[in-house]
Amino acid sequence: MKITTSKRFITCLILTTFTFSLFSSLKSGDGKNYLSTSAKVKTIVIDAGHGGEDGSTHGAFSKEKNVALEVSLKLGKAIEDKLPDVRVVYTRKTDVFVKLYDRIGIANREKADIFISIHCNSMPLVRRRFIVNGKAVYKSIPNPDTRGTETFVAGYNRLNEQNVAIRENASILLEKDYKNNYDGFDPNDPESYIIFSLMKNAFRDQSIRLASLVQEQYTSSGRVDRGIKEQGLAVLQRAGMPAILTEIGFISNPEEEKYINSESGQAEIVNNILTAITKYKKLVEN
């Protein structure tokens, strides 16, 4: 069926009206700050990944949730020391489970200008052959060969890039009321795709810029650069500000596990992220 010029005009008018209404509601609706209007970086929310009962990812001697918390607290302290005009808010300061929607909800309520989620990466189990008392024994262990850093921004999964999203979003299942907490997205409702696209794209460029700066700093310290990736991560999707999730190293890699647990390694990681934030802040405010 042909669409007349007048129908096209009406359709465009409806979409335009819907878009402006949507941005208005996201900006001021029901007390949530879905759209940051600040031209300065005044508030940074730091999210230590996982925590509490959500802490199964581990290496040979450490757990991701503990490493993420240690780095997050040190990063917050470093930001406060170097950037005294910036307010730091944490999603958690202890080993507790915080729901994914609460994590980004804190950032929205606090009108954050940046949201940074700290995580450790891990590879799936692989079967390896070991000789024990002269006999061959096969054990399933995390792949110890993969290493490096990568930083994620909000996006929709490609078919062959779902491992990280599946692992990180699995936390939702630990929430008793998860069906109610994440009912904002209906795959059968076209408006849901429009809403998520607008929210994601509003800060996509800024998120990628911040992620790029973080990865550049990791690389300058000799870390393996696994790049910047877009994933459908629940903790980032509803962010009303530039938001990234950075994997500071593979806890499944013996060398990197030692590095991300060491004082010197954590200090270097903190300095990398702090330098990236400082450069991003100058870019935004200038």
C-alpha positions as CSV (number, residue, x, y, z in Angstrom):
1,M,0.0,0.0,0.0
2,K,1.4,3.4,-1.0
3,I,2.0,6.0,1.8
4,T,0.9,9.5,0.8
5,T,2.9,12.6,1.6
6,S,0.3,13.7,4.2
7,K,0.5,10.3,5.9
8,R,4.3,10.5,6.0
9,F,4.0,13.9,7.5
10,I,1.6,12.7,10.2
11,T,3.8,9.7,10.9
12,C,6.9,11.9,11.3
13,L,4.9,14.4,13.5
14,I,3.7,11.5,15.8
15,L,7.3,10.1,16.1
16,T,8.7,13.6,16.8
17,T,6.1,14.3,19.4
18,F,6.7,10.9,21.0
19,T,10.5,11.4,21.0
20,F,10.2,14.8,22.7
21,S,7.7,13.4,25.2
22,L,9.9,10.5,25.9
23,F,13.0,12.6,26.5
24,S,10.9,14.9,28.8
25,S,9.6,12.0,30.8
26,L,13.1,10.4,31.0
27,K,14.5,13.7,32.2
28,S,12.0,14.6,34.9
29,G,9.6,11.6,35.3
30,D,8.9,10.0,38.7
31,G,12.0,11.5,40.3
32,K,14.6,9.7,38.1
33,N,17.4,11.5,36.3
34,Y,17.6,9.4,33.2
35,L,19.2,12.3,31.2
36,S,22.1,14.1,32.7
37,T,22.2,17.8,31.8
38,S,25.5,18.7,33.4
39,A,28.3,20.0,31.3
40,K,30.8,19.2,34.0
41,V,31.8,15.9,35.6
42,K,30.7,16.5,39.2
43,T,29.5,13.1,40.3
44,I,31.0,9.7,39.6
45,V,29.3,6.4,40.6
46,I,31.7,3.5,41.0
47,D,30.2,0.0,40.9
48,A,32.1,-3.0,42.3
49,G,30.8,-5.9,40.3
50,H,28.9,-8.8,41.9
51,G,29.0,-9.2,45.7
52,G,27.4,-11.3,48.4
53,E,25.8,-14.5,47.1
54,D,26.6,-13.3,43.5
55,G,30.3,-14.3,43.7
56,S,30.9,-17.5,41.9
57,T,33.5,-16.3,39.5
58,H,37.0,-17.0,40.8
59,G,40.6,-17.9,40.0
60,A,43.0,-20.2,41.7
61,F,43.0,-18.2,45.0
62,S,40.7,-15.2,44.7
63,K,37.2,-14.2,43.8
64,E,36.1,-11.6,41.3
65,K,33.7,-9.9,43.8
66,N,36.6,-9.2,46.2
67,V,39.1,-8.0,43.7
68,A,36.4,-5.7,42.1
69,L,35.6,-4.2,45.5
70,E,39.2,-3.6,46.4
71,V,39.9,-1.8,43.1
72,S,36.7,0.2,43.3
73,L,37.4,1.5,46.8
74,K,41.0,2.4,45.8
75,L,39.7,4.1,42.7
76,G,37.2,6.2,44.6
77,K,39.9,7.3,47.1
78,A,42.2,8.3,44.2
79,I,39.5,10.3,42.5
80,E,38.7,12.2,45.7
81,D,42.4,12.9,46.2
82,K,43.2,14.1,42.7
83,L,39.8,15.6,41.8
84,P,38.5,17.2,45.0
85,D,35.6,18.9,43.1
86,V,34.2,15.5,42.2
87,R,31.8,13.6,44.4
88,V,32.2,9.8,44.5
89,V,29.3,7.5,45.2
90,Y,29.6,3.7,45.5
91,T,27.0,1.1,44.8
92,R,28.6,-1.1,47.5
93,K,31.4,-0.8,50.0
94,T,31.1,-4.2,51.5
95,D,30.5,-7.8,50.4
96,V,26.8,-7.5,49.7
97,F,24.6,-8.4,46.8
98,V,23.1,-5.3,45.0
99,K,20.5,-5.9,42.3
100,L,21.6,-4.9,38.8
101,Y,18.7,-2.4,38.4
102,D,19.6,-0.9,41.8
103,R,23.1,-0.3,40.7
104,I,22.2,1.9,37.8
105,G,19.3,3.2,39.7
106,I,21.7,4.7,42.3
107,A,23.6,6.4,39.4
108,N,20.3,7.9,38.0
109,R,19.1,9.1,41.4
110,E,22.4,10.6,42.2
111,K,22.5,12.5,38.9
112,A,25.8,10.9,38.1
113,D,27.9,12.3,35.2
114,I,29.9,9.0,34.8
115,F,29.1,5.4,35.8
116,I,32.0,2.9,36.0
117,S,31.5,-0.8,36.8
118,I,34.6,-2.7,37.8
119,H,34.8,-6.4,36.9
120,C,37.3,-9.3,36.4
121,N,37.1,-11.4,33.3
122,S,37.0,-15.2,33.1
123,M,37.1,-17.8,30.4
124,P,34.9,-20.9,30.2
125,L,36.1,-24.2,31.6
126,V,38.4,-26.4,29.4
127,R,39.4,-30.0,29.9
128,R,43.1,-30.4,30.6
129,R,45.3,-33.6,31.1
130,F,47.3,-33.8,34.3
131,I,49.7,-36.6,35.5
132,V,49.0,-37.6,39.1
133,N,51.0,-40.4,40.6
134,G,52.0,-41.6,37.1
135,K,48.4,-41.7,35.9
136,A,46.6,-39.3,33.5
137,V,43.8,-37.4,35.1
138,Y,41.5,-35.0,33.3
139,K,40.1,-31.9,35.0
140,S,37.9,-29.0,33.9
141,I,39.6,-25.7,34.7
142,P,39.2,-22.1,33.5
143,N,41.1,-21.5,30.3
144,P,44.5,-20.1,31.6
145,D,45.8,-18.8,28.3
146,T,43.5,-15.8,27.6
147,R,44.6,-12.5,29.0
148,G,44.0,-8.8,28.6
149,T,41.6,-6.0,29.3
150,E,38.4,-4.9,27.6
151,T,35.7,-2.3,28.2
152,F,32.0,-2.5,27.4
153,V,29.3,0.0,26.6
154,A,25.6,-0.6,26.3
155,G,24.5,-2.3,23.1
156,Y,22.5,-5.1,21.7
157,N,24.2,-8.5,21.4
158,R,25.5,-9.9,18.2
159,L,24.9,-13.6,17.9
160,N,28.5,-14.6,18.4
161,E,29.2,-12.1,21.2
162,Q,26.8,-13.1,24.0
163,N,29.1,-14.8,26.5
164,V,29.9,-11.6,28.6
165,A,26.2,-10.5,28.5
166,I,25.0,-14.0,29.6
167,R,27.5,-14.1,32.5
168,E,27.0,-10.6,33.8
169,N,23.2,-10.6,33.4
170,A,22.9,-13.9,35.2
171,S,22.8,-11.9,38.4
172,I,19.2,-11.0,37.6
173,L,18.2,-14.6,38.4
174,L,19.3,-14.2,42.0
175,E,16.6,-11.6,42.5
176,K,13.3,-13.0,43.8
177,D,11.3,-10.4,42.0
178,Y,13.4,-10.2,38.9
179,K,10.4,-10.5,36.6
180,N,8.9,-7.3,38.0
181,N,12.2,-5.4,38.2
182,Y,13.0,-5.9,34.5
183,D,9.6,-5.6,32.9
184,G,10.5,-2.3,31.2
185,F,11.6,-4.1,28.0
186,D,9.0,-6.0,26.0
187,P,10.5,-7.8,22.9
188,N,7.1,-7.7,21.3
189,D,6.6,-4.0,21.7
190,P,8.2,-1.7,19.1
191,E,8.1,1.2,21.5
192,S,10.4,-0.6,23.9
193,Y,13.0,-0.8,21.2
194,I,12.6,2.9,20.5
195,I,12.9,3.8,24.2
196,F,16.0,1.6,24.8
197,S,17.6,2.9,21.5
198,L,17.1,6.5,22.6
199,M,18.4,5.9,26.1
200,K,21.4,4.0,24.8
201,N,22.3,6.3,21.9
202,A,21.9,9.5,23.9
203,F,25.2,8.7,25.7
204,R,26.8,6.2,23.3
205,D,29.5,8.5,21.9
206,Q,30.5,9.7,25.3
207,S,30.6,6.2,26.7
208,I,32.8,5.0,23.8
209,R,35.1,8.0,24.3
210,L,35.5,7.2,28.0
211,A,36.0,3.5,27.2
212,S,38.6,4.4,24.6
213,L,40.6,6.5,27.1
214,V,40.5,3.7,29.6
215,Q,41.7,1.1,27.1
216,E,44.5,3.5,25.9
217,Q,45.8,3.8,29.5
218,Y,45.7,0.0,30.0
219,T,47.7,-0.4,26.8
220,S,50.2,2.2,27.9
221,S,51.0,0.0,30.9
222,G,51.7,-2.9,28.6
223,R,48.4,-4.7,29.0
224,V,46.9,-6.7,26.2
225,D,44.1,-4.6,24.5
226,R,41.0,-6.7,23.8
227,G,39.2,-3.5,22.6
228,I,35.9,-1.8,23.2
229,K,32.7,-3.8,22.8
230,E,29.0,-3.2,22.8
231,Q,26.9,-5.7,24.8
232,G,23.4,-5.9,26.1
233,L,24.4,-5.6,29.8
234,A,21.5,-5.0,32.1
235,V,23.7,-2.9,34.4
236,L,24.4,-0.4,31.6
237,Q,21.2,-0.3,29.5
238,R,19.2,2.1,31.7
239,A,22.0,4.5,32.4
240,G,21.2,8.2,32.1
241,M,24.8,9.1,31.7
242,P,28.0,7.9,30.0
243,A,28.5,4.4,31.4
244,I,31.1,1.7,31.0
245,L,31.9,-1.7,32.4
246,T,35.6,-2.5,32.4
247,E,37.2,-5.9,32.8
248,I,40.5,-5.2,34.5
249,G,42.0,-8.6,33.7
250,F,41.4,-12.4,33.5
251,I,41.1,-13.9,36.9
252,S,41.3,-17.3,35.2
253,N,44.8,-16.5,34.0
254,P,47.4,-17.3,36.7
255,E,49.7,-14.4,35.9
256,E,46.8,-11.9,35.6
257,E,45.2,-13.2,38.8
258,K,48.4,-12.4,40.7
259,Y,48.6,-9.0,39.0
260,I,45.1,-7.9,39.8
261,N,45.5,-9.0,43.4
262,S,48.9,-7.4,44.0
263,E,49.3,-3.9,45.5
264,S,51.3,-2.8,42.5
265,G,48.9,-4.2,40.0
266,Q,45.9,-2.6,41.6
267,A,47.7,0.7,41.9
268,E,48.5,0.6,38.2
269,I,44.9,-0.3,37.3
270,V,43.6,2.6,39.5
271,N,46.0,5.0,37.9
272,N,45.0,3.9,34.4
273,I,41.3,4.5,35.1
274,L,41.9,7.7,37.0
275,T,44.0,9.1,34.2
276,A,41.3,8.2,31.7
277,I,38.7,10.0,33.9
278,T,40.8,13.1,34.2
279,K,41.3,13.3,30.4
280,Y,37.6,12.7,29.8
281,K,36.7,15.4,32.3
282,K,38.9,17.9,30.6
283,L,37.4,17.0,27.2
284,V,33.9,17.4,28.5
285,E,34.4,20.6,30.4
286,N,36.5,22.3,27.7
